[in-house]
Amino acid sequence: MRTDAMRVKNPATLASLHMADAQVADPGPGDLLVRIRASSLNYHDYAVVTGILSVADGRIPLSDGAGDVIAVGEDVAALKVGDQVISTFFQNWPDGSLRDSAFENVPGDGIDGFACRHVLIPERSLTHIPKGFRLDEAATLVCAGVTAWRALAVNGAVQSGETVLIQGSGGVSVFALQLAKAAGATVIATSSSDEKLQKLRQLGADHLINYRSTPDWGAEAFRLSNGGVDHVVEIGGVGTLTQSIAAVRNGGHIALIGALTGREGNVPTGLLMRKQVRLIGLTVGSRKHQLDLIRAVEANGIRPVIDRTYPMEQLAEAFRYQISGGHFGKICISI
């Protein structure tokens, strides 16, 4: 069958995004045909559509997908027609250690993604959506939600009474705030916007730091936490890492998730060693991590925060809004 899709034309720019047809085959053994209804934007997607990450000409972007199963092939065991499902970021990482080959099948990057109304996808690359979730809410879990979960629950093993520092109010940071509070942790939130800081307080943030009016926000977080925070959800990269190291306690944990301020730069390795900090880089997570996150949001009543939704035909405009930094939480795409 033929379906509508959004494609990247190299050299990739927002202006080169265009609607085009895509051919979708009938389901074979182990495959499902899914009518995609929603996606959500991540920095990874922006890097694809603007050429920061190199992809094949004509690539269909967007790593997150949520929709309805409309046909199944033979040997499909756990899903059926009518089920609502979400994709997994790494289609070949069920559990255990990540292999380099897993990156070859990341949707919207190594293979076509979910800016497409119909997709053929293996059952192993899908999970059910959380009970009671809308499809747009479910789509936000695939990248941002799983990343925050792995940072705090898996790598950090966050405990009640610990302190978590989050940076900004994007999708990963908001999920990290929600998961930290559900675990009984204290949360320190940073932002350059007092308005956004108040929204973070409404979600449960205990301490607020405006990093424009407090440039040494690492020292302030150290003071507020009475000797250093236990966990930092680091999304800025080299431009913020020095402050994160200043904020963390001796033996604390920094989850290095993003590189919004650049991919290379100076790092105070002496202080990192003196404090014996666990600095752990991560990229999203496995299918098992996603299943564990789904159980956690169901058990704790966590609902994603969605700033606004754009139709697929306005994908370029959605990315322009994303890079403006005006959003709070996730930006969704209706497919």
N, C-alpha and C positions, 0 to 999 in steps of 0.2 A: 504494500500500500504506500501511497505518497502522503506526506504530512508537511506542515509548515515548520520552519526552523529559522533561527537567526544564525548567521555565519560571520566569521572573521575573514577579511580579505587582507592578505599581506601586501605591503608593510602594514601591520596592524595599528589602527587608530580607532578612536570612537567613531569618527566619520566613515570608516570603512565597514562598520557593522551593517549588515543588510539582511533582509528577509529573502529566503530561498526555499525551494523544495528539498525534502529529504526522502529517500527510499527506505522503507522499513519492511523487513521480511516477516513471514509468519513464524510463530514460535517453534523452535526445534526442541529436542530433548533437554530438559532442565531450564528452558527459557520461558520468560513471560513477556507479554505485550502490555505495556502500561501507558495509560492516558495521563500524561504529566499535567498537573494543575497548578503547581507552585514551585518556585525556587527562591533562594535568598542570595544576596551578594556578599562576597568575601574579598579581601584584598587580593587573594590568589586569582580571582576572576578578573579583577581590574588589571593585574599584571599581564594576563593573557590577552585581553582585548586592546591593550595599549602597546604591546610589543616588548614589555619588560621581560616576559617569558616568551621564548620562541616556540611557536606551535605550527603545525601543518596548515598550509593555505586552505581556507574553507572550513576550518575547525568550528564546530558548534560549541559555544562556551557554556559555562555554569556547572559547578561541581555538585550542587545540591539539587535534588529532585524529589518531589512528592506527588503521588497521584493514585489512580484507581487501576487495579488489575482488570483487563478486559479480555484477555485470552491467555491460556497456559499450554505449554507443550507437554510431551510425555515426561515422566519421571520427576515432575514437580511434586514435592512432598508436603510442604508446610503452608503453601499459599494457594488461594483459589480465586476464581473470577469474583469480583466485587470487593475484595480486600483492599484496604487503603495502606499504602506502603511508602517508605522512604528509602533512598539510595544509601550506599556507604561510600565514603570518600575513597578508600583503598579497596578496590573490588577483589583483590587477591591477597588480602591480609585478614584472615579469619581470627587469628589469635597468635600468641607467642611473639617472637621477634620479627621485626620488619626486615624484609629483604629489598635490596635495591630494585629488583624487577617489579616490585609493587607499584612504583611510580609510573610504569609504562601504561597502566590502565586507570589512571586517575581521570575521571570524567571532566571534560572541558579543557583538557591539557594533553595527555597522552592519547586519549580517545575522545570521541564526540561526547558532549555533555547534555544538559537538560534544558537548554533554550530551544526546545523542540516539543511539539504537542504529543507525539507518540514515540516511544523508545522500546527496543527489544533488549532485554537485560537478563542475565542469569539470576536464578533464584538466590544463589549465594551472595549476591550483591545487593540484596534488599532485606529490610526488616519491617515488621508491622509498625505503624505509628503508635504513639502513646494513647491510651484510652482517653477519650474526651477531647483530644486535640483536633483543631482544624488542620487542613492540609498546609496552609501557609505557616502555621506555628510549627508543624512537624518538620517542614523544610529547613528551618533555622538550626535544627539540631545537628545536621550532618557534619558540618565543618566546625562552626563556632561552639556549639554545645559540647561536642565530643572533645574538642581541644581543651576547653575549660575543665571538663570532667577529668581528662587524663592528667592535666597539670596539677590539680588539687587532690582528687580522690585516688588516683593511681600512683603517680610519681611522688606527690607530696604527702599522701596518707593523712590529710588534714584532720585534726582532732578538735573536739570541743574545747574552748578556752584558748586556742591558738589565735594568732593575728595574721590576717591576709591583707596585703597591699595590692590594690588594683589600679591600673592606669587608664584614665579616660572612660568613655561611656559607649564604646562600640560593642559589637555583639559578644565577643569573647569576654570582655571585661564585665558586662552586665550578667552574663551567665555565671562567671566566677563569683560575683557578689552573691547571687542567689544561692549557688551551691555552698559557698562558705557559710552563709547564714543558716542554711538548712543543717549544716554540720555543727552548728553551735559556736562558730568562730566569730571573732571581732574583725570588722572590715574597716580599713583606711582607704579612702578613695581620693584620687587626684583628678583634676581637670583644669582647663584654663577658663571654664565658664561657670560662674556662680549659679546660673540657672540650672545647668546640668548637674552641678553638685547637689542642689536641693532635690532634684529628681532621684539622684542616687541615695540621698538620705531617706526619701520616701520608700525606697526599695529595701532599706535596712542598714545602709552604711552608718557606721558609728562615729567616724571622724572624717572630716573633709579638709583637703588641702588644695588651694588654688596655686598651681605651680608657676603662674605668671607673677603673682604677688609674693610668692615664697619660692624663689629660685632654688634654694637649698632644701628642697622638699624631702630629700632623703634623711637629712638630719632631723627635720621636723617629725617624720614618720618614726624615726628611731626614738625620739623623745616621747611621742604619744604612746608608743608601745612599751615604754619602760624597759629599754634595753635591746630593742631591735625586733623587727617583725619575723615571724616564722616562715612566711611564704610571700614571694613576690610574683605576680603574674605580669611578666615583662613583655610588653608588646612593641615598645619603641625601638629596641635594639641598641646600637652603639651610642646613640644620642642620649639615652636615658639610663643605660646600664650602670654608669658610675654612681648615679644617685640611688639606684636600687641596691648596689653593694653597700653604700653608706647606710641604707635603711635596715638591712637585714641583720639579724642577730648572729653571733658566733655559731657556726654549724647550721645556719638557716638554709633555706631552699629558694632558688630563683628558677622559675620556669620560663625559659627563653623561647618565646612563641613568635614574635614578630620582628620585622626589620624596617619599621616605618620611617626611621630616621637615617637609614643607610645600612649597607651590608658589611662595611669595613670601617674600622676606626680604632682609636686608642682605648685600651681597657686597663684599669688599675689592677694588674695581676698581683702585685704585692699585697694589696688590701684583701683581694679575693683569697689569697693563700693564708694570710694572717687570720682572717675570720673563718677559714676552713669551710667556705660556702659550697653547697652543692648547686652547681650551675648546670641545669639539664635542658638541652635543646629538644624540641619536639615538633612534630608535624602531625596534627589531627590524631587519629588513633585507629584501632582495629574494629572489626565487626563486633567482637565481644565487648569492647569498650562502649560501643554504641548501645548494645543491648543492656548493659549495666546502667548507662545513663538513662535509658527509657524507664527502667524500673525505679530509678531514683526520682525522676520528675513525677512519676505516677504516685509514688509513696509520699512525696513531700508537697504535692500540689503546686509545683513550679510551672509557671506559664511564661513562654518567651515574650520579650518586649519588642513589639514591631513598631517602627517609626512611621513608615508609610509604604504603600504598595504601588508599583507601576505595572502597566501591561507590557507584555513581551515586546510589542512594537515600539515601546519607548525605552528600550534597554539602555541606549546611549545616554539618555537623559537621566536615568536612574544612576548610572555610573558617575555622571557629573555631580549629582547630588551627593553620592558617596564620598567622592574625593574632596568635596567642599568642607567635609567634617561637620556638617550641620546636624547630622542624624544622632538619635539617641536609641541605642539598641540596633535592631536589624532592619534592613531594607529588603522588602520582598518583591517578587516578580510573579504576576499572574500569567499563567500559560494557557 
